[in-house]
Amino acid sequence: MTGRESRVSRLLLMLLLLLAPGLAAKDAVVGMSKRTYDTLNEVQIFMEAEQWDEALASLEQMSKRKLSGYETAHMLNMYGFVYYQQGDSDRALQNFSRALEQEGLPNSQIRGLLNSAGQVSLSIGDYVAAEGYAKRLLEAEIEAPQPLSQILLAQAYVGQERWAEAVEPLKTALAMQEATGASPRENWMVMLSSVYHTMERYEEMRELLYRVVELYPRERYVLTLAALNGQLGEPARQLALIESLEDDERLNKGFHFVTLANLFMSQGVPVKAAELLDREITSGRVPDTRQNLELNSQAWYLAGEEAKAIPPLLAAAEKEQDGKLFLRVARLQMDLYQWKQAERNARKALAMEDLEEPGDAWLLVGMALARGDELEAARLAFVEAAEYESSEKWAQQWMRFVESEQARIASLTEDGA
């Protein structure tokens, strides 16, 4: 069944509820002539077939006859339904309103008409009128209140941004639903959650969302609840919720995995963040952007796995051709005694135009060469580094060390000779 067919069926059901019980049978109803009954039955058949023009033609012929208020209300209700289906909400509402003006209508018919008028008022954005119909409907239901009428009133308040007034009818409708033993409606709970959010009543929103997640554990509700816990300063709860989705393989968007990785790091488990990012960047679900690659590298570094921190950072440097990133890679390689690799990446940094402190890169080149016993090449690199204020002091100290080593080696050579 298409969305339109579903809507027609629901509205037809509403319409049938407005009609006297005998109309669906083959006997005329009390207060309605057989001729009127037959015409309404004919119109009903046209509506079920979505033959709106034919339905209007039958109703037009009917309107020319002398009708009781009860019969007129039924006719006007059908007019309203047809116009609504044709997209003419204003004329639909006019007919529902005229039907309500008829005298001698049973309470059940009045309730149905008020509900229809209220729903159409909502659809055209006339929330004040919808509020009026909703309140009249609640008065008509005083002996048998219905949760849907409370929802109609709440929607009218929400449309007017009267958030505080919308809370009570929503809570009442949910309580009435649960009192019957049924689960509270998902969309009603979500509406109340949205109202709480707008009012910044976050604690009440969180309490409600835990109930929503319990009954309707959709990913979007779990993620909303997780974000709310983060906003309320409880990252451990936020992590538990998002991790539960990841465990169930229910996460599928890249930014969700990145959020989870950041939470792992904030909670002191960077190795989980690193493994997650390794896996998801490789799979392509997390894009290999500079930011994500740097986060992956940082996670491995904080986990004490410096060697594993290098590949994602190097990938980011090569992707962006960024001198600062190449220099960071070189520093990590120096920490791991990878002198040749460190020299190579420090020189790559020097080749980049964006490098703010070339002296630091020359210093690193010299240190890598010195550690690799290439002393003369190292001395020349330190000479370059000494040209920059930020690295001059350290470069001079390293030059003295290199010159001292060169002198020591020279003396050893002379003694050996």
BAZA-543270 format. One record per atom (N, C-alpha, C): x, y, z; residue in one letter. Coordinates in steps of 0.2 Angstrom, whole numbers, padded with zeros to 4 digits, always signed. Atoms other than C-alpha are relative to their C-alpha. Layout:
% BAZA-543270
XYZA...
END
This chain:
% BAZA-543270
+0004-0006+0000M+0000+0000+0000M+0004+0006+0000M-0004-0006+0000T+0007+0017-0005T-0002+0005+0006T+0001-0005-0005G+0008+0032+0007G-0007+0003-0001G+0007-0003+0001R-0007+0040-0002R-0005-0005+0001R+0005+0005-0001E-0017+0024-0002E-0001-0001+0008E+0000+0001-0007S-0013+0022+0017S-0004+0006+0003S+0003-0006-0003R-0019+0040+0020R-0007+0000-0001R+0007+0000+0002V-0035+0038+0010V-0004-0005+0005V+0003+0005-0004S-0039+0022+0020S-0001+0002+0007S+0001-0002-0007R-0036+0030+0037R-0006+0005+0000R+0005-0005+0000L-0047+0045+0032L-0007-0003-0001L+0007+0003+0002L-0061+0034+0025L-0002-0004+0007L+0002+0003-0006L-0060+0024+0042L-0003+0005+0005L+0002-0006-0004M-0062+0041+0051M-0007+0002-0002M+0006-0002+0002L-0076+0045+0040L-0006-0005+0002L+0005+0005-0002L-0085+0029+0043L-0002+0000+0007L+0002+0000-0007L-0084+0031+0061L-0005+0006+0002L+0005-0006-0001L-0093+0048+0059L-0007-0002-0002L+0006+0002+0003L-0107+0039+0050L-0004-0004+0005L+0004+0005-0004A-0121+0030+0059A+0002-0007-0001A-0002+0007+0000P-0117+0012+0063P-0004-0004-0006P+0004+0004+0005G-0131+0006+0051G+0002+0001-0007G-0002-0002+0007L-0123+0014+0035L+0004-0005-0003L-0004+0006+0004A-0111+0000+0032A-0004-0006-0001A+0004+0006+0001A-0125-0012+0033A-0005+0002-0006A+0005-0002+0006K-0140-0012+0020K-0006+0003+0003K+0006-0003-0002D-0153-0004+0031D+0002+0007+0002D+0000-0008-0002A-0156+0015+0033A+0001+0001+0007A-0001-0001-0007V-0151+0022+0049V-0005+0005+0003V+0005-0004-0003V-0162+0031+0062V+0002+0007-0001V-0002-0007+0001G-0163+0050+0058G+0002+0001-0007G-0003-0001+0006M-0158+0047+0040M-0005-0004-0005M+0004+0004+0005S-0169+0043+0025S+0003-0005-0004S-0003+0005+0004K-0166+0029+0014K+0003+0003-0006K-0003-0003+0006R-0163+0040-0001R+0007+0003+0002R-0006-0003-0002T-0150+0050+0009T+0005-0006+0001T-0005+0006-0002Y-0142+0033+0015Y+0003-0002-0007Y-0003+0003+0006D-0141+0027-0003D+0005+0004-0003D-0004-0005+0003T-0133+0043-0009T+0007+0000+0003T-0006+0000-0004L-0120+0043+0005L+0004-0007-0002L-0004+0006+0002N-0116+0025+0001N+0003+0000-0006N-0003-0001+0007E-0114+0029-0017E+0007+0004+0000E-0006-0004-0001V-0102+0043-0012V+0006-0004+0003V-0005+0003-0003Q-0093+0032-0001Q+0004-0005-0005Q-0003+0005+0005I-0090+0019-0015I+0005+0004-0005I-0004-0005+0004F-0083+0034-0026F+0006+0001+0003F-0006-0002-0003M-0071+0039-0013M+0005-0006+0001M-0005+0005-0001E-0064+0022-0010E+0003-0001-0006E-0004+0000+0007A-0060+0022-0029A+0003+0006-0002A-0003-0006+0001E-0053+0039-0027E-0003+0004-0006E+0004-0003+0006Q-0066+0045-0040Q-0003+0007+0003Q+0002-0005-0004W-0067+0062-0032W-0005+0005-0004W+0005-0004+0004D-0076+0071-0046D-0007-0003+0000D+0007+0004-0001E-0090+0058-0046E-0003+0001+0007E+0002+0000-0007A-0091+0059-0027A-0003+0007+0000A+0002-0007-0001L-0093+0078-0028L-0007+0001-0004L+0007-0001+0004A-0107+0077-0042A-0005-0003+0004A+0005+0003-0004S-0117+0065-0031S-0002+0004+0006S+0001-0005-0006L-0115+0077-0016L-0003+0006-0002L+0003-0006+0003E-0120+0091-0027E-0007-0001-0001E+0007+0001+0001Q-0136+0083-0031Q-0004-0001+0006Q+0003+0001-0007M-0139+0078-0013M-0001+0007+0003M+0001-0006-0004S-0137+0096-0007S-0006+0004-0003S+0006-0004+0003K-0152+0102-0018K-0006-0003+0004K+0006+0003-0004R-0163+0091-0007R-0001+0003+0007R+0001-0002-0007K-0171+0095+0009K+0002-0005+0005K-0003+0005-0005L-0161+0087+0023L+0000+0002+0007L+0000-0002-0007S-0161+0086+0041S+0007+0002+0002S-0006-0002-0002G-0147+0093+0051G+0005-0006+0001G-0004+0006-0001Y-0140+0076+0055Y+0002-0002-0007Y-0002+0002+0007E-0140+0072+0036E+0004+0005-0003E-0004-0005+0003T-0133+0088+0031T+0007+0000+0003T-0007+0001-0003A-0118+0085+0044A+0003-0005-0004A-0003+0005+0004H-0115+0069+0035H+0003+0002-0007H-0002-0003+0007M-0115+0077+0018M+0006+0005+0000M-0005-0005+0000L-0104+0091+0023L+0007-0003+0002L-0006+0004-0002N-0092+0079+0031N+0003-0003-0006N-0003+0003+0006M-0090+0070+0015M+0003+0005-0005M-0003-0006+0004Y-0088+0086+0006Y+0007+0002+0002Y-0006-0002-0003G-0074+0090+0018G+0006-0005-0002G-0005+0006+0001F-0065+0073+0015F+0002+0001-0007F-0002+0000+0007V-0066+0075-0004V+0005+0006-0001V-0004-0006+0001Y-0059+0093-0004Y+0007-0001+0003Y-0007+0001-0003Y-0045+0088+0008Y+0004-0005-0005Y-0004+0004+0005Q-0040+0074-0004Q+0002+0003-0006Q-0002-0004+0006Q-0040+0086-0018Q+0005+0006+0001Q-0005-0005-0002G-0028+0097-0008G-0003+0007+0001G+0004-0007-0002D-0041+0111-0004D-0002-0001+0007D+0001+0000-0007S-0039+0111+0014S-0004+0005+0003S+0005-0006-0002D-0048+0128+0016D-0007-0002-0001D+0007+0001+0001R-0064+0122+0008R-0002-0007+0005R+0001+0006-0004A-0062+0105+0018A-0002+0003+0007A+0001-0003-0006L-0061+0115+0034L-0007+0004+0001L+0006-0004+0000Q-0076+0126+0029Q-0006-0005+0001Q+0006+0004+0000N-0087+0111+0027N+0000-0004+0007N+0000+0003-0006F-0081+0102+0043F-0003+0005+0005F+0002-0005-0004S-0085+0119+0052S-0008+0001-0001S+0007+0000+0001R-0102+0120+0044R-0004-0006+0003R+0003+0006-0003A-0106+0102+0049A-0001+0001+0007A+0000+0000-0007L-0102+0106+0067L-0006+0005+0002L+0005-0004-0001E-0115+0120+0066E-0007-0003+0000E+0006+0003+0000Q-0129+0108+0063Q-0003-0002+0007Q+0003+0001-0007E-0141+0105+0077E-0002-0008+0000E+0003+0007-0002G-0146+0088+0085G+0005-0005-0002G-0005+0005+0002L-0129+0079+0081L+0001-0004+0006L-0002+0004-0006P-0125+0064+0092P+0007+0002+0002P-0007-0001-0003N-0109+0066+0103N+0005-0003-0004N-0005+0004+0004S-0100+0053+0093S+0002+0004-0007S-0001-0003+0006Q-0102+0063+0077Q+0003+0007+0001Q-0003-0006-0002I-0097+0079+0085I+0007-0001+0001I-0007+0001-0001R-0081+0072+0091R+0004-0002-0006R-0003+0002+0006G-0077+0065+0074G+0001+0006-0004G-0001-0006+0004L-0080+0082+0066L+0005+0004+0003L-0005-0004-0004L-0070+0091+0079L+0007-0002-0001L-0007+0003+0002N-0055+0079+0076N+0002+0002-0007N-0002-0001+0007S-0056+0081+0057S+0002+0008+0000S-0001-0007+0000A-0057+0100+0059A+0007+0002+0003A-0006-0002-0003G-0043+0101+0071G+0006-0003-0004G-0005+0002+0004Q-0032+0090+0060Q+0002+0004-0006Q-0001-0004+0006V-0035+0100+0045V+0003+0007+0002V-0003-0006-0002S-0031+0116+0054S+0007-0001+0002S-0007+0001-0001L-0015+0109+0059L+0004-0001-0006L-0003+0001+0007S-0011+0104+0041S+0001+0007-0003S-0001-0006+0004I-0013+0122+0035I+0003+0005+0005I-0004-0004-0004G-0004+0129+0050G-0004+0005+0004G+0005-0004-0004D-0019+0137+0059D+0000-0003+0007D-0001+0003-0006Y-0013+0132+0076Y-0005+0003+0005Y+0005-0003-0005V-0025+0144+0086V-0006-0004-0001V+0007+0003+0001A-0040+0136+0077A+0001-0007+0002A-0001+0006-0002A-0033+0119+0080A+0000-0001+0008A+0001+0000-0008E-0031+0123+0099E-0007+0000+0002E+0007-0001-0002G-0049+0128+0099G-0004-0006-0001G+0003+0006+0001Y-0055+0112+0091Y+0002-0005+0005Y-0003+0005-0004A-0044+0102+0102A-0004+0000+0007A+0003-0001-0007K-0051+0110+0118K-0008-0002+0000K+0007+0002+0000R-0069+0107+0112R-0001-0007+0000R+0000+0008+0000L-0065+0089+0108L+0001-0003+0007L-0002+0003-0007L-0058+0086+0126L-0007+0001+0004L+0006-0001-0004E-0074+0094+0133E-0006-0005-0002E+0005+0005+0002A-0085+0082+0122A+0002-0007+0002A-0002+0007-0002E-0075+0067+0128E+0001+0000+0008E-0001-0001-0008I-0076+0072+0147I-0001-0007+0003I+0002+0006-0004E-0084+0055+0151E+0005-0006-0003E-0004+0005+0003A-0072+0045+0139A+0006+0003-0003A-0006-0004+0003P-0056+0055+0136P+0004-0005-0004P-0004+0004+0004Q-0045+0049+0122Q+0007+0003-0001Q-0007-0003+0000P-0026+0051+0121P+0001+0004-0007P-0001-0004+0006L-0027+0057+0103L-0002+0007+0000L+0002-0007-0001S-0036+0072+0108S+0005+0004+0004S-0005-0004-0003Q-0023+0077+0120Q+0006+0001-0005Q-0005-0001+0005I-0010+0075+0106I-0002+0005-0005I+0002-0005+0004L-0020+0086+0095L+0001+0007+0003L-0001-0007-0004L-0020+0100+0109L+0008+0001+0000L-0007-0001+0000A-0001+0097+0111A+0003+0002-0006A-0002-0002+0007Q+0002+0099+0092Q-0001+0007-0001Q+0002-0007+0001A-0007+0115+0092A+0004+0005+0005A-0004-0004-0004Y+0003+0122+0107Y+0007+0000-0003Y-0006+0000+0003V+0019+0116+0098V+0001+0005-0006V+0000-0005+0005G+0014+0125+0083G+0001+0007+0001G+0000-0007-0003Q+0012+0141+0093Q+0006+0001+0004Q-0006-0001-0005E+0029+0138+0102E-0002+0001+0007E+0002-0001-0007R+0020+0137+0118R+0002-0007+0003R-0003+0006-0002W+0032+0123+0124W-0003-0003+0006W+0001+0002-0007A+0028+0123+0142A-0007-0003+0001A+0007+0002+0000E+0009+0121+0139E-0001-0007-0004E+0000+0006+0004A+0013+0106+0127A+0001-0006+0004A-0003+0005-0003V+0021+0096+0140V-0006-0005+0004V+0006+0004-0004E+0005+0091+0151E-0004-0004-0005E+0004+0004+0005P-0006+0085+0136P+0004-0006-0002P-0004+0005+0002L+0009+0075+0130L+0001-0006+0005L-0001+0004-0006K+0012+0067+0147K-0006-0004+0001K+0006+0003-0001T-0006+0064+0149T-0002-0006-0005T+0001+0005+0005A-0008+0055+0132A+0004-0006+0001A-0004+0006-0001L+0007+0044+0136L-0002-0004+0006L+0002+0004-0006A+0000+0039+0153A-0006-0003-0002A+0006+0004+0002M-0017+0035+0146M+0001-0006-0005M-0002+0006+0004Q-0009+0024+0133Q+0003-0006+0004Q-0003+0005-0004E+0001+0015+0146E-0005-0003+0004E+0005+0002-0005A-0014+0013+0157A-0004-0006-0003A+0004+0005+0003T-0022+0002+0144T+0004-0006-0001T-0004+0006+0001G-0007-0010+0144G+0004+0000-0006G-0004+0000+0006A+0000-0004+0128A+0006+0004+0001A-0006-0004-0001S+0017+0003+0125S-0001+0007-0003S+0002-0007+0003P+0017+0022+0123P+0003+0001-0007P-0002-0001+0007R+0018+0028+0106R+0006+0003-0001R-0007-0002+0002E+0035+0031+0098E+0000+0008-0001E+0000-0007+0002N+0031+0048+0090N-0002+0004+0005N+0002-0005-0005W+0022+0055+0105W+0006+0001+0005W-0006-0001-0005M+0038+0051+0116M+0005+0005-0004M-0005-0004+0004V+0049+0059+0102V-0002+0007+0000V+0002-0007+0000M+0038+0074+0102M+0001+0003+0007M-0001-0002-0007L+0039+0076+0121L+0008+0001+0001L-0007-0001-0001S+0058+0074+0120S+0002+0006-0004S-0002-0007+0004S+0059+0088+0107S-0002+0006+0004S+0002-0006-0004V+0049+0099+0118V+0005+0001+0006V-0004-0001-0006Y+0060+0096+0133Y+0007+0003-0003Y-0007-0002+0003H+0076+0099+0122H-0001+0008-0001H+0001-0007+0002T+0068+0116+0116T+0000+0004+0006T+0000-0003-0006M+0065+0120+0134M+0006+0000+0004M-0007+0001-0003E+0083+0115+0139E-0002-0004+0007E+0001+0005-0006R+0075+0102+0152R+0004-0006-0002R-0004+0006+0002Y+0089+0090+0148Y+0000-0006+0004Y+0000+0006-0004E+0088+0079+0163E-0007-0004-0001E+0007+0004+0002E+0069+0075+0159E+0001-0003-0007E-0001+0003+0007M+0074+0073+0141M+0004-0006+0000M-0004+0006-0001R+0087+0060+0146R-0004-0005+0003R+0005+0005-0003E+0075+0051+0157E-0004-0003-0005E+0004+0002+0005L+0063+0050+0143L+0003-0004-0005L-0003+0003+0005L+0075+0045+0130L+0003-0007+0002L-0002+0007-0002Y+0081+0030+0140Y-0006-0005+0000Y+0006+0004+0001R+0063+0024+0140R-0001-0001-0008R+0001+0001+0007V+0062+0027+0121V+0005-0005-0003V-0005+0005+0003V+0078+0017+0118V-0002-0007+0002V+0002+0007-0003E+0072+0003+0129E-0006-0003-0004E+0005+0002+0004L+0056+0002+0119L+0001+0000-0008L-0001+0000+0007Y+0062+0007+0102Y+0007+0002-0002Y-0008-0001+0000P+0081+0005+0101P+0003+0001-0007P-0003-0003+0007R+0084+0014+0084R+0006+0003+0001R-0006-0003-0001E+0101+0020+0081E+0000+0007+0001E+0000-0007-0001R+0096+0038+0080R-0002+0002+0007R+0002-0002-0007Y+0088+0038+0097Y+0006-0002+0005Y-0005+0002-0004V+0103+0029+0105V+0006+0005-0001V-0005-0005+0001L+0115+0042+0097L-0002+0007+0003L+0002-0006-0003T+0104+0056+0102T+0001+0000+0008T-0001+0001-0007L+0104+0049+0120L+0008+0001+0002L-0007+0000-0001A+0123+0047+0119A+0003+0007+0000A-0002-0007+0001A+0126+0065+0113A-0003+0004+0006A+0003-0003-0005L+0114+0071+0127L+0005-0001+0007L-0004+0001-0005N+0125+0062+0140N+0006+0003+0000N-0006-0004+0001G+0140+0070+0133G-0001+0007+0002G+0001-0007-0001Q+0132+0087+0134Q-0001+0001+0008Q+0001+0000-0008L+0127+0083+0153L+0007-0002+0003L-0007+0002-0003G+0146+0079+0156G+0001-0007+0003G+0000+0007-0002E+0144+0060+0157E+0003-0004-0006E-0003+0003+0006P+0156+0054+0143P+0000-0007+0001P+0000+0007-0001A+0157+0037+0151A-0007-0004-0002A+0007+0003+0002R+0138+0034+0148R+0000+0001-0008R+0000-0001+0007Q+0140+0042+0131Q+0004-0006-0004Q-0004+0005+0003L+0154+0030+0127L-0004-0007+0000L+0003+0006-0001A+0144+0015+0133A-0005-0001-0005A+0006+0000+0005L+0129+0019+0122L+0003-0001-0007L-0002+0000+0007I+0139+0022+0106I+0004-0007-0001I-0003+0006+0001E+0150+0007+0109E-0004-0006-0001E+0005+0005+0001S+0135-0004+0111S-0003-0001-0007S+0002+0000+0007L+0130+0001+0093L+0005-0003-0004L-0005+0003+0004E+0147-0003+0087E+0001-0008+0001E+0000+0007-0001D+0147-0020+0095D-0005-0004-0003D+0006+0003+0004D+0130-0024+0087D+0001+0001-0008D-0002-0002+0007E+0138-0018+0070E-0006+0004-0002E+0006-0005+0002R+0124-0004+0070R+0003+0007-0002R-0003-0006+0002L+0136+0010+0066L+0002+0000-0007L-0002+0000+0007N+0138+0015+0048N+0002+0006-0003N-0003-0007+0002K+0143+0033+0047K+0006+0002+0002K-0007-0002-0002G+0161+0039+0047G+0000+0004+0006G-0001-0005-0006F+0158+0053+0060F-0002-0003+0006F+0002+0003-0006H+0150+0041+0072H+0006-0004+0002H-0006+0004-0002F+0166+0030+0072F+0005+0005+0003F-0004-0005-0002V+0176+0046+0074V-0002+0002+0007V+0002-0002-0007T+0166+0051+0089T+0001-0005+0005T-0002+0006-0004L+0168+0034+0096L+0007+0000+0002L-0008+0000-0001A+0187+0035+0094A+0002+0006+0005A-0001-0006-0005N+0187+0052+0103N-0002-0002+0007N+0003+0002-0007L+0177+0045+0117L+0005-0005+0003L-0005+0005-0003F+0189+0030+0119F+0006+0004+0002F-0006-0003-0002M+0203+0042+0120M-0001+0004+0006M+0001-0004-0006S+0195+0054+0133S-0001-0005+0006S+0001+0005-0005Q+0191+0038+0143Q+0006-0004+0002Q-0006+0003-0001G+0209+0033+0143G+0001-0007-0003G-0001+0006+0003V+0208+0018+0131V+0002+0002-0007V-0001-0002+0007P+0217+0025+0116P+0002-0006-0005P-0001+0005+0005V+0222+0008+0109V-0006-0002-0003V+0007+0001+0003K+0203+0005+0106K-0001+0005-0006K+0001-0005+0005A+0203+0021+0097A+0004-0001-0007A-0005+0001+0006A+0218+0017+0086A-0002-0006-0004A+0002+0006+0003E+0212+0000+0082E-0007+0001-0004E+0006-0001+0004L+0195+0006+0077L+0001+0004-0006L-0002-0004+0006L+0202+0020+0066L+0004-0004-0005L-0004+0004+0005D+0214+0008+0058D-0005-0004-0005D+0005+0005+0004R+0200-0004+0053R-0005+0004-0004R+0005-0003+0003E+0187+0009+0048E+0003+0005-0006E-0004-0004+0005I+0200+0020+0038I+0001-0005-0006I-0001+0005+0005T+0205+0004+0029T-0006-0002-0004T+0006+0003+0004S+0187-0001+0025S-0003+0006-0004S+0003-0006+0004G+0183+0017+0018G-0006+0003+0004G+0006-0003-0004R+0169+0020+0031R+0002+0007+0003R-0003-0006-0003V+0180+0033+0039V+0005+0003-0005V-0005-0003+0005P+0188+0045+0026P+0007+0001+0002P-0007-0001-0002D+0206+0046+0026D+0002+0008-0001D-0001-0007+0000T+0206+0065+0029T+0006+0001+0004T-0006-0002-0004R+0221+0074+0037R-0002-0001+0007R+0002+0000-0007Q+0211+0076+0053Q-0001-0007+0003Q+0001+0006-0002N+0206+0058+0054N+0007-0004+0001N-0007+0004+0000L+0224+0051+0050L+0004+0003+0006L-0003-0003-0006E+0231+0063+0063E-0002-0003+0007E+0003+0003-0006L+0219+0057+0076L+0002-0008+0001L-0003+0007+0000N+0224+0039+0071N+0007-0001+0003N-0007+0000-0002S+0242+0043+0074S+0000+0002+0007S+0000-0002-0007Q+0239+0052+0090Q-0003-0006+0005Q+0002+0005-0004A+0229+0037+0097A+0005-0006+0001A-0005+0005-0001W+0243+0025+0093W+0006+0002+0005W-0006-0003-0004Y+0256+0037+0101Y-0002+0000+0007Y+0002+0001-0007L+0245+0038+0117L+0000-0007+0003L+0000+0008-0002A+0244+0019+0117A+0007-0002+0001A-0007+0002-0001G+0263+0019+0118G+0002-0004-0006G-0002+0003+0006E+0264+0012+0100E+0003+0005-0005E-0002-0006+0004E+0275+0025+0092E+0002-0003-0007E-0001+0002+0007A+0280+0014+0077A-0007+0000-0004A+0007+0000+0004K+0261+0012+0073K-0002+0007-0001K+0002-0006+0001A+0259+0030+0075A+0003+0004-0006A-0003-0003+0006I+0270+0034+0060I-0004-0001-0006I+0003+0000+0007P+0261+0027+0045P-0006+0004-0001P+0005-0005+0002P+0245+0037+0047P+0002+0007+0000P-0002-0007+0001L+0254+0053+0050L+0004+0001-0006L-0004-0001+0007L+0266+0050+0035L-0005+0000-0005L+0005+0000+0005A+0250+0046+0025A-0003+0007-0001A+0003-0007+0000A+0243+0063+0030A+0005+0005-0003A-0005-0005+0003A+0259+0072+0026A+0001-0001-0007A+0000+0001+0007E+0260+0064+0009E-0006+0002-0004E+0006-0002+0003K+0242+0067+0006K+0000+0008-0001K+0001-0008-0001E+0243+0086+0011E+0006+0003-0003E-0006-0004+0001Q+0261+0089+0006Q+0002+0005+0005Q+0000-0005-0005D+0263+0097+0022D+0007-0001+0004D-0006+0000-0003G+0280+0102+0029G+0000-0002+0008G+0000+0001-0007K+0275+0102+0047K-0001-0007+0002K+0001+0008-0001L+0268+0084+0046L+0006-0004-0001L-0006+0004+0001F+0284+0078+0038F+0005+0001+0006F-0005-0001-0005L+0294+0086+0052L-0002-0004+0006L+0002+0004-0005R+0283+0077+0065R+0001-0007-0001R-0002+0007+0002V+0286+0061+0056V+0007-0001+0002V-0007+0000-0001A+0304+0064+0057A+0002-0001+0007A-0002+0000-0008R+0304+0067+0076R-0002-0007+0003R+0002+0007-0003L+0294+0051+0079L+0006-0005-0002L-0005+0004+0003Q+0307+0042+0068Q+0007+0000+0004Q-0005-0001-0004M+0321+0050+0078M+0000-0004+0007M+0002+0003-0006D+0313+0043+0094D+0001-0008+0000D-0001+0007+0002L+0314+0026+0086L+0007-0002-0003L-0007+0001+0002Y+0332+0027+0081Y+0000-0001-0008Y+0000+0001+0007Q+0327+0027+0063Q+0003+0006-0004Q-0004-0006+0002W+0341+0039+0057W-0001+0002-0007W+0000-0001+0008K+0340+0037+0038K-0007+0003-0001K+0007-0002+0001Q+0321+0038+0038Q-0002+0007+0003Q+0001-0006-0003A+0321+0053+0050A+0003+0006-0005A-0004-0005+0004E+0334+0063+0039E-0005+0001-0007E+0004-0001+0006R+0323+0059+0023R-0006+0004+0001R+0006-0004-0001N+0307+0066+0030N+0001+0007+0002N-0002-0007-0002A+0316+0081+0038A+0001+0004-0007A-0002-0003+0007R+0323+0085+0020R-0007+0001-0004R+0006-0001+0004K+0305+0083+0013K-0004+0006+0003K+0003-0006-0003A+0299+0095+0026A+0003+0007-0003A-0003-0006+0003L+0312+0108+0020L-0002+0001-0007L+0002-0001+0007A+0306+0105+0002A-0007+0004+0000A+0006-0002+0000M+0289+0111+0007M+0000+0008+0002M+0000-0007-0001E+0285+0130+0006E-0004+0002+0006E+0004-0002-0006D+0273+0130+0021D+0004+0000+0007D-0004+0001-0007L+0287+0126+0034L+0002+0007+0003L-0001-0006-0004E+0287+0140+0047E+0007+0001+0003E-0007-0001-0003E+0304+0136+0055E+0005-0005-0003E-0004+0005+0003P+0316+0128+0043P+0006-0002+0004P-0006+0002-0004G+0330+0129+0056G-0001-0006+0004G+0002+0006-0004D+0321+0116+0066D+0001-0007-0004D-0001+0006+0004A+0321+0104+0051A+0007-0001-0002A-0008+0000+0001W+0340+0108+0047W+0003-0004+0007W-0002+0003-0007L+0343+0104+0066L-0001-0008+0000L+0002+0007+0000L+0334+0087+0064L+0004-0004-0005L-0005+0003+0005V+0344+0083+0048V+0007-0001+0003V-0007+0001-0003G+0360+0086+0057G+0000-0005+0005G+0000+0005-0005M+0355+0076+0072M+0000-0007-0003M+0001+0007+0003A+0350+0061+0061A+0007-0002-0003A-0006+0002+0003L+0366+0062+0051L+0006-0001+0006L-0005+0001-0005A+0377+0064+0067A-0001-0007+0004A+0001+0006-0003R+0368+0049+0075R+0002-0006-0005R-0002+0005+0005G+0372+0039+0059G+0008+0001-0002G-0008+0000+0001D+0391+0044+0060D+0002+0004-0006D-0002-0004+0006E+0390+0056+0045E+0002+0007+0002E-0002-0006-0003L+0399+0070+0054L+0001+0006-0004L-0001-0006+0004E+0404+0081+0041E-0006+0003-0003E+0006-0002+0002A+0387+0081+0033A-0004+0003+0005A+0004-0003-0006A+0379+0084+0050A+0003+0007+0002A-0003-0007-0002R+0391+0099+0053R-0003+0005-0005R+0003-0005+0005L+0385+0107+0037L-0007+0001+0001L+0007-0001-0002A+0367+0104+0042A-0001+0005+0006A+0001-0005-0006F+0370+0113+0059F+0002+0007-0002F-0001-0007+0002V+0378+0127+0050V-0006+0004-0003V+0006-0002+0003E+0362+0129+0040E-0005+0002+0006E+0004-0001-0005A+0352+0128+0056A+0002+0006+0004A-0002-0006-0004A+0362+0141+0065A-0002+0007-0003A+0002-0006+0004E+0356+0154+0052E-0007+0002+0003E+0007-0002-0003Y+0339+0154+0061Y+0000+0001+0007Y+0000-0002-0007E+0336+0162+0078E-0003-0006+0004E+0004+0005-0004S+0324+0148+0084S+0005-0006+0001S-0004+0006+0000S+0338+0134+0081S+0007+0002+0001S-0007-0002-0001E+0354+0144+0083E+0004-0003+0006E-0003+0002-0006K+0358+0140+0101K+0002-0008-0001K-0001+0007+0001W+0355+0121+0098W+0005-0002-0005W-0004+0001+0005A+0364+0121+0082A+0008+0001+0001A-0007-0001-0002Q+0380+0128+0089Q+0002-0005+0005Q-0002+0005-0004Q+0380+0116+0103Q+0001-0007-0003Q-0001+0007+0004W+0378+0101+0091W+0007+0001-0005W-0006-0001+0004M+0392+0109+0080M+0006-0001+0004M-0006+0001-0005R+0404+0109+0095R+0001-0007+0001R+0000+0007-0001F+0399+0091+0098F+0003-0004-0006F-0002+0003+0006V+0402+0086+0080V+0008+0002-0001V-0007-0002+0001E+0419+0096+0079E+0004-0004+0005E-0004+0004-0005S+0424+0087+0095S+0001-0007-0002S+0000+0007+0002E+0420+0070+0088E+0005+0000-0006E-0004+0000+0006Q+0429+0074+0072Q+0007+0001+0002Q-0006+0000-0003A+0444+0079+0082A+0003-0006+0003A-0002+0006-0004R+0444+0064+0093R+0001-0006-0005R-0002+0005+0005I+0443+0053+0077I+0006+0001-0003I-0007-0002+0003A+0457+0062+0069A+0006-0002+0004A-0006+0001-0004S+0468+0060+0084S+0001-0008+0001S-0001+0008+0000L+0464+0041+0085L+0003-0002-0006L-0003+0002+0006T+0469+0040+0067T+0007+0001+0000T-0007-0002-0001E+0485+0049+0070E+0004-0005+0004E-0003+0004-0005D+0489+0038+0085D+0001-0007-0003D+0000+0007+0004G+0485+0022+0074G+0005+0000-0005G-0006+0000+0005A+0497+0028+0061A+0006+0000+0003A
END
